[in-house]
Amino acid sequence: DSQDRITSHLSGLFFRTINLLENSVEPVYVYDGKPTSLKMKVLEVRKEKRENAKIEWESAIERGDLVAARKYAQAALFLTRDMISESKKLLETMGIPYVQSISEGESQAAHLASKGDVWASASQDWDSLLFGTPQLIRNLTITGRRKIPGTDRTIEINIEQIILKDALDAISITREQLIDIGLLIGTDFNEGISGIGPKKALKNILDNKNIEGVIKQGKIKIDFPYEEIREIFQNPEVTDDYTIKFEKYNDQKILNLLVDEHSFSENRVNNVIKRLRKVKEKKKQKSLDKWF
């Protein structure tokens, strides 16, 4: 914006949300809470990668390589506390509910879905299934053709729906065994076993029932606290202290936040507000139609 502050988190959230609403999807956003000690190790690795990407970005800018600069700029992105706070403020002005997790956002979203408070979890993270979400939606906001990183080729990305029970039944395993398969491959809490992919992990668990059985075979060395990580997935720390209610949007507060505070185009913001109004009017009309 005019003060050189990053605003991509606000523009992305703003336009993504109105697109979802126009397609009859009512989003409930879930924010991560405090990471576990095991997750902190993973976050430290990610932080180091972002710092390296920033160095590469600066180098690419200096030599005028805009393609490389764009690539490394995306890899260097991260959310600050202020960004998270601003995004919550934006959702409040739009009347969109959000839930603050105690710990993992994926576990809280899975909890909401398991209780029937939301229809499904929407995430790119396969750990959502390990946390027990009955239904996972992937690629919800990134459908269409996307470029494969580091190449000139593109692929078609479509929305995926994974129903946990159907997936487990299809390969004759339990959710507990799915967690052990995930641990062998790698999760947000562990690196996994070198040389073990989905097929080998599935075979090992089918043949040996669980990780304990795999260890007894003596062919694979487990050097991470699998019992502790398994417990995180089976009994995650979640909260029931939330309210899911879609409120009326406040057009003036939206303008104040985006236009006055962050120098967004007033015309573009007003166009989205008009789209919001149409969505609300359409929903109100549907509610009235039920009585006739």
C-alpha positions as CSV (number, residue, x, y, z in Angstrom):
1,D,0.0,0.0,0.0
2,S,1.1,3.7,0.2
3,Q,3.1,2.8,3.3
4,D,4.9,-0.1,1.7
5,R,3.0,-2.7,3.8
6,I,2.2,-6.1,2.3
7,T,-1.5,-6.4,1.4
8,S,-1.7,-9.6,-0.6
9,H,-3.1,-11.4,2.4
10,L,-6.1,-9.0,2.4
11,S,-6.7,-8.9,-1.3
12,G,-6.5,-12.7,-1.6
13,L,-8.9,-13.2,1.3
14,F,-11.3,-10.5,0.0
15,F,-11.6,-11.7,-3.6
16,R,-11.4,-15.4,-2.7
17,T,-14.3,-15.1,-0.2
18,I,-16.6,-13.3,-2.5
19,N,-15.9,-15.9,-5.3
20,L,-16.8,-18.6,-2.8
21,L,-20.0,-16.9,-1.7
22,E,-21.1,-16.3,-5.3
23,N,-20.8,-20.1,-5.8
24,S,-23.0,-20.8,-2.8
25,V,-20.1,-21.8,-0.6
26,E,-20.2,-20.3,2.9
27,P,-16.7,-20.5,4.2
28,V,-15.7,-20.7,7.9
29,Y,-12.1,-19.8,8.3
30,V,-10.0,-21.6,10.9
31,Y,-6.8,-20.1,12.3
32,D,-3.8,-22.0,13.7
33,G,-3.1,-21.7,17.4
34,K,0.1,-22.4,19.3
35,P,2.1,-25.1,17.5
36,T,3.3,-28.2,19.4
37,S,6.9,-28.6,20.2
38,L,7.2,-31.2,17.4
39,K,5.7,-28.8,14.9
40,M,8.1,-26.1,16.0
41,K,11.0,-28.1,14.6
42,V,9.2,-28.3,11.2
43,L,8.4,-24.5,11.4
44,E,12.1,-23.8,12.0
45,V,13.0,-25.7,8.9
46,R,10.4,-23.8,6.9
47,K,11.7,-20.5,8.3
48,E,15.2,-21.3,7.2
49,K,13.9,-22.1,3.7
50,R,12.1,-18.8,3.6
51,E,15.2,-16.9,4.6
52,N,17.2,-18.6,1.9
53,A,14.5,-17.8,-0.6
54,K,14.6,-14.2,0.4
55,I,18.4,-14.1,-0.3
56,E,17.8,-15.8,-3.7
57,W,15.0,-13.2,-4.4
58,E,17.3,-10.3,-3.7
59,S,20.0,-11.8,-5.9
60,A,17.5,-12.4,-8.8
61,I,16.3,-8.7,-8.5
62,E,19.9,-7.5,-8.7
63,R,20.6,-9.4,-11.9
64,G,17.2,-8.6,-13.4
65,D,15.9,-12.1,-13.6
66,L,12.2,-11.5,-13.0
67,V,11.1,-15.1,-13.5
68,A,13.4,-16.3,-10.8
69,A,12.5,-13.3,-8.6
70,R,8.8,-14.2,-8.8
71,K,9.6,-17.8,-7.9
72,Y,11.7,-16.9,-4.8
73,A,9.3,-14.2,-3.8
74,Q,6.5,-16.7,-3.5
75,A,8.7,-19.1,-1.5
76,A,9.7,-16.2,0.9
77,L,6.2,-15.2,1.8
78,F,5.0,-15.6,5.4
79,L,2.2,-14.3,7.7
80,T,3.0,-12.0,10.6
81,R,0.7,-11.5,13.6
82,D,-0.4,-8.1,12.2
83,M,-1.4,-9.8,8.9
84,I,-3.4,-12.4,10.8
85,S,-5.1,-9.8,12.9
86,E,-6.0,-7.7,9.8
87,S,-7.4,-10.7,8.0
88,K,-9.7,-11.5,11.0
89,K,-10.8,-7.8,11.0
90,L,-11.6,-8.1,7.3
91,L,-13.7,-11.2,7.9
92,E,-15.6,-9.5,10.6
93,T,-16.4,-6.5,8.3
94,M,-17.7,-9.0,5.7
95,G,-19.8,-10.9,8.3
96,I,-17.8,-14.1,7.8
97,P,-17.2,-16.4,10.8
98,Y,-13.9,-17.7,11.8
99,V,-12.6,-20.1,14.5
100,Q,-9.4,-19.6,16.5
101,S,-7.7,-23.0,17.1
102,I,-5.9,-23.9,20.3
103,S,-3.3,-25.6,18.3
104,E,-3.5,-27.1,14.8
105,G,-5.9,-25.5,12.3
106,E,-6.4,-28.8,10.5
107,S,-7.4,-30.6,13.7
108,Q,-9.9,-27.9,14.6
109,A,-11.4,-28.0,11.1
110,A,-11.7,-31.8,11.3
111,H,-13.4,-31.3,14.7
112,L,-16.0,-28.9,13.2
113,A,-16.7,-31.3,10.3
114,S,-16.9,-34.3,12.7
115,K,-19.5,-32.5,14.8
116,G,-21.5,-31.5,11.7
117,D,-21.0,-27.8,12.3
118,V,-19.4,-27.5,8.8
119,W,-19.9,-29.7,5.7
120,A,-16.3,-30.5,5.2
121,S,-12.7,-29.5,5.8
122,A,-11.1,-27.6,2.9
123,S,-7.3,-27.9,2.9
124,Q,-4.3,-28.9,0.8
125,D,-2.9,-30.7,3.8
126,W,-3.4,-34.5,3.9
127,D,-3.0,-34.4,7.6
128,S,-6.6,-33.4,7.7
129,L,-7.6,-37.0,7.1
130,L,-5.2,-38.2,9.8
131,F,-7.0,-35.8,12.2
132,G,-10.3,-37.6,11.2
133,T,-12.2,-35.1,9.1
134,P,-15.1,-37.1,7.6
135,Q,-14.7,-35.2,4.3
136,L,-11.8,-33.3,2.8
137,I,-12.0,-30.9,-0.1
138,R,-8.8,-30.1,-1.9
139,N,-8.1,-27.4,-4.5
140,L,-11.2,-25.5,-3.5
141,T,-9.8,-22.1,-4.6
142,I,-7.0,-23.1,-7.0
143,T,-8.8,-24.9,-9.9
144,G,-7.8,-24.3,-13.5
145,R,-4.5,-24.6,-15.2
146,R,-1.4,-24.1,-13.1
147,K,2.2,-23.9,-14.1
148,I,4.5,-26.7,-12.7
149,P,7.2,-25.0,-10.7
150,G,10.6,-24.9,-12.5
151,T,9.1,-25.8,-15.9
152,D,7.1,-24.2,-18.7
153,R,4.4,-27.0,-18.5
154,T,1.0,-26.6,-17.0
155,I,-1.5,-29.1,-15.5
156,E,-5.2,-29.0,-15.0
157,I,-6.2,-28.8,-11.3
158,N,-9.7,-29.8,-10.3
159,I,-11.5,-29.8,-7.0
160,E,-11.0,-33.2,-5.2
161,Q,-13.5,-34.7,-2.6
162,I,-12.1,-37.3,-0.3
163,I,-14.6,-39.1,2.0
164,L,-12.6,-40.7,4.7
165,K,-14.8,-43.8,5.3
166,D,-14.9,-44.6,1.6
167,A,-11.1,-44.2,1.3
168,L,-10.4,-46.4,4.3
169,D,-12.9,-49.1,3.1
170,A,-11.3,-49.0,-0.4
171,I,-8.0,-50.2,0.9
172,S,-9.3,-52.2,3.9
173,I,-7.6,-50.2,6.7
174,T,-8.6,-48.4,9.8
175,R,-8.0,-44.7,10.6
176,E,-5.4,-45.8,13.2
177,Q,-3.6,-47.6,10.4
178,L,-3.9,-44.6,8.1
179,I,-2.2,-42.5,10.8
180,D,0.7,-45.1,11.0
181,I,1.0,-45.0,7.2
182,G,1.2,-41.2,7.4
183,L,3.9,-41.4,10.0
184,L,6.0,-43.7,7.7
185,I,5.6,-41.4,4.8
186,G,6.0,-38.1,6.8
187,T,3.6,-35.6,8.4
188,D,3.9,-32.0,9.6
189,F,5.4,-33.5,12.8
190,N,8.1,-35.9,11.3
191,E,10.2,-36.3,8.2
192,G,9.1,-39.9,7.5
193,I,11.3,-42.8,6.5
194,S,13.7,-42.4,3.6
195,G,12.8,-44.6,0.7
196,I,9.2,-45.2,2.0
197,G,6.4,-43.8,-0.2
198,P,2.7,-44.4,-0.1
199,K,2.8,-47.9,-1.6
200,K,5.5,-49.3,0.6
201,A,4.0,-47.7,3.7
202,L,0.6,-49.3,2.9
203,K,2.2,-52.7,2.3
204,N,4.2,-52.5,5.6
205,I,1.1,-51.6,7.6
206,L,-1.1,-54.2,5.9
207,D,1.5,-56.9,6.5
208,N,2.4,-55.9,10.1
209,K,-0.9,-54.2,11.3
210,N,0.9,-51.2,12.8
211,I,4.2,-49.4,13.3
212,E,5.0,-51.7,16.3
213,G,4.8,-54.6,14.0
214,V,7.0,-52.9,11.4
215,I,9.6,-52.3,14.1
216,K,9.6,-56.0,15.2
217,Q,10.5,-57.0,11.6
218,G,13.7,-55.1,12.1
219,K,13.9,-53.9,8.5
220,I,12.9,-50.3,9.1
221,K,14.4,-48.0,11.7
222,I,12.0,-45.6,13.4
223,D,13.9,-42.6,14.8
224,F,11.0,-40.3,15.7
225,P,8.6,-40.3,18.6
226,Y,5.8,-42.1,16.7
227,E,3.7,-42.7,19.8
228,E,3.6,-39.0,20.7
229,I,2.8,-38.0,17.1
230,R,0.1,-40.7,16.9
231,E,-1.5,-39.3,20.0
232,I,-1.6,-35.8,18.4
233,F,-3.6,-37.2,15.5
234,Q,-5.9,-39.4,17.6
235,N,-6.6,-37.0,20.4
236,P,-5.8,-33.5,19.2
237,E,-6.2,-30.4,21.3
238,V,-9.4,-28.7,20.0
239,T,-12.0,-26.2,21.3
240,D,-15.8,-26.0,21.4
241,D,-15.6,-22.4,22.3
242,Y,-16.8,-20.9,19.0
243,T,-19.9,-19.6,17.3
244,I,-20.6,-20.1,13.6
245,K,-22.9,-17.3,12.5
246,F,-22.9,-15.3,9.3
247,E,-23.5,-11.7,10.1
248,K,-24.5,-8.7,7.9
249,Y,-21.5,-7.1,6.2
250,N,-20.6,-3.5,7.0
251,D,-19.7,-1.7,3.7
252,Q,-18.3,1.4,5.5
253,K,-16.0,-0.7,7.6
254,I,-14.8,-2.6,4.6
255,L,-14.0,0.7,2.8
256,N,-12.3,2.1,5.9
257,L,-10.0,-1.0,6.2
258,L,-9.2,-1.6,2.6
259,V,-9.4,1.9,1.0
260,D,-8.6,4.3,3.8
261,E,-6.0,2.2,5.7
262,H,-4.5,0.2,2.9
263,S,-5.0,2.2,-0.3
264,F,-7.1,-0.3,-2.2
265,S,-8.9,0.9,-5.3
266,E,-12.2,2.3,-4.1
267,N,-13.9,1.3,-7.4
268,R,-12.7,-2.3,-7.0
269,V,-13.8,-2.5,-3.4
270,N,-17.2,-1.0,-4.1
271,N,-17.7,-3.6,-6.9
272,V,-17.1,-6.4,-4.5
273,I,-19.5,-4.8,-2.0
274,K,-22.1,-4.8,-4.7
275,R,-21.4,-8.5,-5.3
276,L,-21.8,-9.1,-1.6
277,R,-25.1,-7.3,-1.6
278,K,-26.4,-9.5,-4.4
279,V,-25.3,-12.7,-2.6
280,K,-27.1,-11.6,0.6
281,E,-30.2,-10.6,-1.4
282,K,-30.3,-13.9,-3.2
283,K,-29.9,-15.8,0.1
284,K,-32.7,-13.8,1.7
285,Q,-35.0,-14.5,-1.3
286,K,-34.3,-18.2,-1.0
287,S,-35.3,-18.1,2.7
288,L,-38.5,-16.3,1.8
289,D,-39.3,-18.8,-1.0
290,K,-39.4,-21.7,1.6
291,W,-42.6,-20.2,3.0
292,F,-44.5,-20.3,-0.3
